[in-house]
Each structure stands twice: as structure tokens, then as C-alpha cells.
């Protein structure tokens, strides 16, 4: 292609005189970030619940013959009294009848995490009285109490009222301690 002469160059410039560069295109909007999930906090909770069957008594625990009674140290006794009297309505239930220990542990962990997500404050776990166990020993009854007291959001628990399962179930008060 031969080089342009001055007249052709001038004609080309005048043809492009009104041409301006287009603005840079805007990037497409970003989708909203997914809600944050506390993966490690839940994993920590599950790790604690997985080590539950060791059964060492802890401060604040009372085993009164047939019944578990627990109040996290430093909390007022009235919380336990109100829980035992049924002044707080039960918001969710878990029945462990027919489950083996490992199944029950996983069910309790899932139930506690779900209850926390739904901001429940009073729940019930039916562990049974052990009448169907070999030797009629209430295996889950004692283990459930140990599992619960290791969960940081369990503030108190006590046997359910007779109409709610009595000594075969626990009423559990959930909440967060203020620092």
C-alpha cells in the first residue's frame, strides 16, 4: 500500500474530527456475598460433643440419685427453679429412644446446633429411663447430662415435669453468657 499524501491525510483527519473514544465498559455488578458461616466454631462444638462420654463430674453438676440437675456456675438459682417449675415454654424436642450411644451423641450435637441457629432458649431432650436397656441401666441418661454441661450455651438443665417425661427427659435452658 502506497503512503498517503498530505491531502489524503487531511481528509482522513477531518473525517475523524468528531470521533471520541468510547468510555470503558463498567464491570458487571458483583453478586452479594453468601452469609458468613462459623465453620470452625461449629467444628469446635462438635469436637467437644464428640469427647463427651468420659463422664468426669464438673463444677455445677448435681446428680441427685435418679435426676440430673445442673446450673452453670455464677448464674442465679432462680433460673434453675423457673426451669424446673416449667415457667419457660419448651420450644423444641429431641427423642433419643432406640438410639445407640454414638447415634445419640450425634443427634444431641445436631439438635443443640439447630437450636442455637433458631435462637431457642428452652428445649427438651427425652433420653428415656433405661427400662429397655440391658439390666435396665439408663446409659443415655447419664451421658446426656455430661454432653450438655460441656456445651457452652447450656446454662442449666433439670428433669422434665411429670407430664413432659419426668426423670426420662431433661428441660434445658440455652443462652449466651455475657462477658
PLY file of the C-alpha trace (Angstrom):
ply
format ascii 1.0
element vertex 179
property float x
property float y
property float z
element edge 178
property int vertex1
property int vertex2
end_header
0.00 0.00 0.00
1.50 3.34 -1.07
1.99 6.04 1.58
-0.74 8.69 1.95
-0.13 12.14 0.59
-0.89 15.29 2.59
-4.36 15.77 1.07
-5.42 12.22 1.93
-4.10 12.59 5.46
-6.02 15.82 5.94
-9.21 14.28 4.55
-8.80 11.32 6.95
-8.29 13.65 9.96
-11.34 15.75 9.07
-13.43 12.59 8.72
-12.41 11.53 12.23
-12.64 15.00 13.82
-15.90 14.24 15.71
-14.85 10.79 16.81
-14.22 10.32 20.56
-13.17 7.14 22.34
-15.97 5.18 23.97
-16.00 5.13 27.76
-14.61 1.98 29.32
-17.38 -0.53 30.00
-18.43 -0.83 33.66
-17.80 -4.21 35.21
-20.92 -6.25 35.87
-22.26 -5.93 39.43
-20.95 -8.48 41.89
-23.45 -10.90 43.37
-23.98 -10.41 47.11
-21.58 -12.32 49.33
-23.01 -15.51 50.82
-23.89 -15.28 54.51
-20.98 -15.97 56.84
-20.85 -19.42 58.37
-18.88 -20.12 61.51
-17.44 -23.40 60.26
-14.71 -23.59 62.86
-16.97 -22.66 65.78
-19.37 -25.46 64.84
-16.46 -27.85 64.35
-15.18 -26.91 67.82
-18.62 -27.53 69.32
-18.82 -30.90 67.59
-15.32 -31.81 68.80
-16.38 -31.06 72.38
-19.53 -33.09 71.98
-17.52 -35.95 70.47
-15.41 -36.22 73.64
-18.42 -36.31 75.90
-18.68 -39.88 77.09
-15.76 -39.62 79.51
-18.11 -38.73 82.37
-15.97 -36.76 84.80
-18.08 -34.68 87.20
-17.67 -30.94 86.79
-18.35 -27.90 88.91
-22.04 -27.01 88.99
-23.23 -30.58 88.39
-25.56 -32.32 90.79
-26.54 -35.96 90.44
-29.42 -36.43 92.83
-29.98 -40.16 92.76
-32.21 -40.54 89.75
-32.05 -37.00 88.42
-29.61 -34.62 86.79
-29.67 -31.01 87.95
-27.16 -28.55 86.51
-26.67 -24.81 86.79
-23.66 -23.13 85.18
-21.52 -21.64 87.97
-22.18 -17.97 88.68
-25.81 -17.98 87.49
-28.70 -17.25 89.87
-30.55 -20.21 91.40
-33.87 -18.72 90.25
-33.06 -19.73 86.65
-32.91 -23.37 87.70
-36.02 -23.01 89.86
-38.01 -21.42 87.00
-36.78 -24.10 84.58
-37.85 -26.91 86.94
-41.28 -25.34 87.52
-41.96 -25.13 83.80
-42.15 -21.33 83.64
-40.32 -21.38 80.31
-42.16 -23.00 77.40
-40.39 -25.80 75.57
-39.60 -24.69 72.01
-38.25 -27.95 70.56
-37.87 -31.65 71.45
-35.44 -34.45 70.69
-36.32 -38.08 71.45
-33.36 -40.45 71.79
-35.37 -43.66 72.29
-33.90 -46.56 70.34
-30.59 -44.83 69.51
-27.15 -46.25 70.28
-24.66 -44.05 72.15
-22.84 -42.84 69.02
-26.15 -42.09 67.26
-27.48 -40.29 70.34
-24.30 -38.19 70.65
-24.58 -37.07 67.02
-28.31 -36.37 67.41
-27.71 -34.25 70.53
-24.92 -32.29 68.80
-27.12 -31.61 65.75
-30.09 -30.67 67.94
-28.03 -28.20 70.01
-26.58 -26.57 66.89
-30.02 -26.33 65.28
-31.47 -24.87 68.48
-28.70 -22.27 68.57
-29.36 -21.31 64.94
-33.05 -20.86 65.70
-32.28 -18.91 68.91
-34.27 -21.27 71.09
-33.97 -20.77 74.83
-35.79 -23.77 76.31
-35.62 -27.24 74.78
-36.26 -30.81 75.91
-34.31 -33.99 75.31
-36.05 -37.28 76.03
-33.33 -39.77 76.93
-35.55 -42.43 78.48
-35.41 -44.17 81.84
-33.34 -47.12 80.68
-36.17 -49.64 81.00
-35.31 -51.11 77.58
-31.56 -51.26 78.24
-29.76 -54.43 79.35
-30.10 -54.57 83.12
-32.45 -51.58 82.91
-29.49 -49.21 83.35
-30.16 -45.70 81.99
-26.99 -45.37 79.89
-28.09 -42.36 77.84
-29.47 -40.53 80.87
-26.05 -40.09 82.48
-24.22 -39.45 79.18
-26.66 -36.79 78.00
-26.05 -34.82 81.20
-22.29 -34.90 80.64
-22.68 -33.92 77.00
-24.89 -30.96 77.85
-22.68 -29.43 80.52
-19.77 -29.28 78.08
-21.79 -27.24 75.58
-21.06 -23.58 76.34
-24.57 -22.33 75.65
-26.26 -24.73 78.08
-26.93 -22.57 81.13
-28.97 -25.08 83.13
-30.87 -28.33 82.90
-33.20 -30.26 85.13
-35.59 -33.20 84.92
-38.72 -32.51 82.91
-42.06 -32.12 84.65
-44.03 -35.37 85.08
-46.31 -34.50 82.15
-43.24 -33.89 79.94
-41.41 -37.16 80.60
-40.31 -36.76 84.22
-36.97 -38.38 85.01
-36.79 -39.76 81.46
-36.30 -36.27 79.96
-34.43 -33.05 80.60
-35.56 -29.45 80.27
-32.59 -27.41 79.03
-32.06 -23.65 79.24
-29.92 -22.23 76.44
-28.33 -18.79 76.21
-25.09 -16.90 75.97
-23.12 -15.73 78.96
-22.35 -12.02 78.87
-18.68 -11.19 79.19
0 1
1 2
2 3
3 4
4 5
5 6
6 7
7 8
8 9
9 10
10 11
11 12
12 13
13 14
14 15
15 16
16 17
17 18
18 19
19 20
20 21
21 22
22 23
23 24
24 25
25 26
26 27
27 28
28 29
29 30
30 31
31 32
32 33
33 34
34 35
35 36
36 37
37 38
38 39
39 40
40 41
41 42
42 43
43 44
44 45
45 46
46 47
47 48
48 49
49 50
50 51
51 52
52 53
53 54
54 55
55 56
56 57
57 58
58 59
59 60
60 61
61 62
62 63
63 64
64 65
65 66
66 67
67 68
68 69
69 70
70 71
71 72
72 73
73 74
74 75
75 76
76 77
77 78
78 79
79 80
80 81
81 82
82 83
83 84
84 85
85 86
86 87
87 88
88 89
89 90
90 91
91 92
92 93
93 94
94 95
95 96
96 97
97 98
98 99
99 100
100 101
101 102
102 103
103 104
104 105
105 106
106 107
107 108
108 109
109 110
110 111
111 112
112 113
113 114
114 115
115 116
116 117
117 118
118 119
119 120
120 121
121 122
122 123
123 124
124 125
125 126
126 127
127 128
128 129
129 130
130 131
131 132
132 133
133 134
134 135
135 136
136 137
137 138
138 139
139 140
140 141
141 142
142 143
143 144
144 145
145 146
146 147
147 148
148 149
149 150
150 151
151 152
152 153
153 154
154 155
155 156
156 157
157 158
158 159
159 160
160 161
161 162
162 163
163 164
164 165
165 166
166 167
167 168
168 169
169 170
170 171
171 172
172 173
173 174
174 175
175 176
176 177
177 178
